[in-house]
Amino acid sequence: MALDRYGYQVSAAPDGLTGLEMFREGRHDLLLLDIMLPHLDGIGLCRRIRETSQAPILMMSARGDALDVVAGLEAGADDYVVKPVDTGVLVARIRTLLRRATFTAPATAADRPVDDGLLTFRDLTVDTRGLEVRVSGRTLALTPTELRLLLEFVAAPGIALQRQTLLRKVWDYGWDGDIRVVDLAVQRLRKKIGADHIETVRGFGYKFRR
């Protein structure tokens, strides 16, 4: 009802299996998943959706328990909120995820005169204009969050980036953001592009290897 008032068209499902069926039958720009769902919980549903779709996913947790948050992000969620959540905060997170799904590449990366936007790092090729990523010629399916995170890295190769900086640029968070979303997104990105491309700078953040 709150999202309706903000002009969003909402399809609601009473359980995870129904939600999966509804998702497969229609087109949805974003999914808001509660962890505690009957029949198929939100984490399981998130994993099933990620098998075929990179649509933005916002996870809701009743307790904000660290295990719930980590499990949701590892399953492929882009962000999470803890209930009870203020409607304004929820809508702000939704707007951020939707913007992220339709963003353009950072000018620092796209303006580089390297093969008209193609950046190559060993086996990894990033098309900063066409927003495509390949490893050894194989095209990767990245979520909008993972793609935006990668573009921030390739725009500054060899430069150590703070977690808080990545939160601000990728998630639009200020100082109060949860750095776990950065760590888990980097972990997922490493699995897709190869762990040796992103180096951990202990106590600081991450650095993209040239």
C-alpha positions as CSV (number, residue, x, y, z in Angstrom):
1,M,0.0,0.0,0.0
2,A,2.8,2.4,0.8
3,L,4.6,1.7,-2.5
4,D,1.3,2.2,-4.3
5,R,1.1,5.7,-2.9
6,Y,4.5,6.4,-4.3
7,G,3.3,5.5,-7.8
8,Y,4.8,2.0,-8.0
9,Q,2.9,-0.9,-9.5
10,V,3.2,-3.8,-7.0
11,S,2.6,-7.5,-7.4
12,A,2.4,-9.3,-4.1
13,A,2.9,-13.0,-3.4
14,P,2.0,-14.8,-0.1
15,D,4.9,-17.3,-0.3
16,G,8.2,-18.0,-2.1
17,L,6.9,-20.5,-4.6
18,T,4.1,-18.3,-5.7
19,G,6.5,-15.4,-6.0
20,L,8.8,-17.5,-8.2
21,E,6.0,-18.4,-10.5
22,M,4.8,-14.8,-10.7
23,F,8.3,-13.6,-11.5
24,R,8.7,-16.2,-14.3
25,E,5.3,-15.2,-15.8
26,G,5.7,-11.5,-15.8
27,R,8.2,-8.6,-16.1
28,H,9.4,-7.0,-12.9
29,D,11.9,-4.2,-12.6
30,L,12.8,-5.0,-8.9
31,L,12.1,-7.7,-6.3
32,L,11.5,-7.0,-2.6
33,L,12.0,-10.3,-0.8
34,D,11.3,-11.1,2.9
35,I,13.7,-13.7,4.3
36,M,10.9,-15.4,6.3
37,L,8.6,-16.7,3.5
38,P,6.6,-20.0,3.7
39,H,7.3,-22.9,1.3
40,L,10.4,-21.3,-0.2
41,D,12.2,-18.7,1.9
42,G,13.6,-15.4,0.6
43,I,17.2,-16.7,0.4
44,G,16.1,-19.7,-1.6
45,L,13.9,-17.6,-3.8
46,C,16.8,-15.2,-4.4
47,R,19.1,-18.1,-5.5
48,R,16.4,-19.4,-7.9
49,I,15.9,-16.0,-9.5
50,R,19.6,-15.5,-9.9
51,E,19.8,-18.6,-12.0
52,T,18.0,-16.8,-14.9
53,S,17.8,-13.1,-14.0
54,Q,20.0,-10.2,-12.9
55,A,17.0,-8.0,-11.8
56,P,17.7,-5.9,-8.7
57,I,16.8,-7.6,-5.5
58,L,16.3,-5.9,-2.1
59,M,16.1,-8.3,0.8
60,M,14.2,-7.7,4.0
61,S,15.3,-9.1,7.4
62,A,13.2,-9.0,10.5
63,R,16.1,-9.0,12.9
64,G,19.0,-7.7,11.0
65,D,20.8,-10.8,12.1
66,A,24.3,-11.0,10.6
67,L,23.8,-14.5,9.3
68,D,20.6,-13.5,7.6
69,V,22.2,-10.5,6.0
70,V,25.3,-12.3,4.8
71,A,23.2,-15.3,3.5
72,G,20.9,-12.9,1.6
73,L,23.8,-11.0,0.0
74,E,25.7,-14.2,-0.8
75,A,22.6,-15.5,-2.5
76,G,22.7,-12.6,-4.9
77,A,20.7,-9.8,-3.3
78,D,21.9,-6.3,-4.1
79,D,21.0,-4.7,-0.8
80,Y,18.9,-5.3,2.4
81,V,16.8,-3.4,4.9
82,V,15.8,-4.3,8.4
83,K,12.2,-4.3,9.6
84,P,10.5,-2.3,10.8
85,V,11.7,0.0,8.1
86,D,10.6,3.6,7.5
87,T,8.7,3.9,4.2
88,G,10.8,6.8,3.1
89,V,14.0,4.8,3.6
90,L,12.5,1.8,1.7
91,V,11.5,4.0,-1.2
92,A,15.0,5.6,-1.3
93,R,16.6,2.2,-1.4
94,I,14.3,1.1,-4.2
95,R,15.0,4.3,-6.2
96,T,18.7,3.7,-5.8
97,L,18.5,0.2,-7.1
98,L,16.4,1.2,-10.1
99,R,18.8,4.0,-11.0
100,R,21.6,1.5,-10.7
101,A,19.9,-0.8,-13.1
102,T,19.7,2.0,-15.8
103,F,23.0,3.8,-15.2
104,T,25.7,4.8,-17.7
105,A,29.4,4.3,-17.3
106,P,31.4,6.7,-15.3
107,A,33.0,9.4,-17.5
108,T,36.5,8.6,-16.2
109,A,36.2,5.1,-17.7
110,A,34.0,5.7,-20.8
111,D,36.1,8.7,-22.0
112,R,39.3,6.8,-22.1
113,P,40.5,6.4,-25.7
114,V,41.1,2.7,-25.5
115,D,39.5,0.8,-28.4
116,D,36.4,3.0,-28.2
117,G,35.6,2.1,-24.6
118,L,37.2,-1.4,-24.5
119,L,39.4,-2.0,-21.5
120,T,41.5,-5.2,-21.3
121,F,43.1,-6.6,-18.2
122,R,44.7,-9.9,-19.1
123,D,41.8,-12.3,-19.8
124,L,39.2,-9.7,-18.7
125,T,37.6,-7.3,-21.2
126,V,35.2,-4.5,-20.1
127,D,33.2,-2.6,-22.7
128,T,32.5,0.6,-20.8
129,R,30.2,1.9,-23.5
130,G,28.3,-1.2,-24.4
131,L,28.4,-2.3,-20.7
132,E,29.5,-5.8,-21.5
133,V,32.1,-7.9,-19.7
134,R,34.0,-10.9,-21.0
135,V,36.4,-13.3,-19.5
136,S,38.5,-15.2,-22.1
137,G,35.9,-14.3,-24.7
138,R,32.9,-15.5,-22.7
139,T,30.3,-12.9,-21.9
140,L,29.4,-12.7,-18.2
141,A,26.0,-12.0,-16.7
142,L,26.5,-9.4,-14.0
143,T,23.9,-7.8,-11.8
144,P,23.6,-3.9,-12.1
145,T,25.4,-3.7,-8.7
146,E,28.3,-5.9,-9.8
147,L,28.6,-4.1,-13.1
148,R,28.7,-0.7,-11.5
149,L,31.2,-2.0,-8.9
150,L,33.5,-3.3,-11.7
151,L,33.3,0.0,-13.6
152,E,34.5,1.8,-10.5
153,F,37.4,-0.6,-10.2
154,V,38.5,-0.4,-13.9
155,A,38.2,3.4,-13.8
156,A,41.0,3.4,-11.2
157,P,43.3,0.4,-11.8
158,G,46.1,0.1,-9.3
159,I,44.4,2.6,-6.9
160,A,43.2,1.4,-3.5
161,L,39.6,2.3,-3.0
162,Q,38.0,2.6,0.5
163,R,34.9,0.6,1.3
164,Q,33.2,3.8,2.3
165,T,34.0,5.3,-1.1
166,L,32.6,2.3,-2.9
167,L,29.4,2.5,-0.7
168,R,29.0,6.1,-1.7
169,K,29.6,5.7,-5.4
170,V,27.9,2.3,-6.0
171,W,25.2,2.1,-3.3
172,D,24.7,5.9,-2.8
173,Y,25.4,5.4,0.9
174,G,27.0,7.8,3.2
175,W,29.0,7.0,6.3
176,D,26.2,5.0,7.9
177,G,26.1,2.3,5.2
178,D,26.9,-1.3,6.0
179,I,30.3,-2.3,4.5
180,R,29.2,-5.9,4.4
181,V,27.3,-5.2,1.2
182,V,30.7,-4.1,-0.3
183,D,32.6,-7.2,0.9
184,L,29.9,-9.6,-0.3
185,A,29.5,-7.9,-3.7
186,V,33.3,-8.0,-4.2
187,Q,33.2,-11.7,-3.2
188,R,30.5,-12.4,-5.9
189,L,32.4,-10.3,-8.5
190,R,35.6,-12.2,-7.8
191,K,33.8,-15.5,-8.5
192,K,32.8,-14.3,-11.9
193,I,35.8,-12.4,-13.2
194,G,38.5,-14.2,-11.3
195,A,39.8,-13.7,-7.8
196,D,43.2,-12.4,-8.9
197,H,41.8,-9.3,-10.5
198,I,40.8,-7.7,-7.1
199,E,43.2,-7.4,-4.3
200,T,42.2,-6.8,-0.7
201,V,44.0,-3.9,1.0
202,R,43.8,-4.9,4.6
203,G,42.0,-2.5,6.9
204,F,41.2,-0.2,4.0
205,G,39.4,-1.6,1.0
206,Y,40.2,-3.1,-2.4
207,K,42.5,-2.5,-5.4
208,F,42.0,-3.6,-9.0
209,R,45.0,-5.2,-10.5
210,R,46.2,-4.0,-13.8
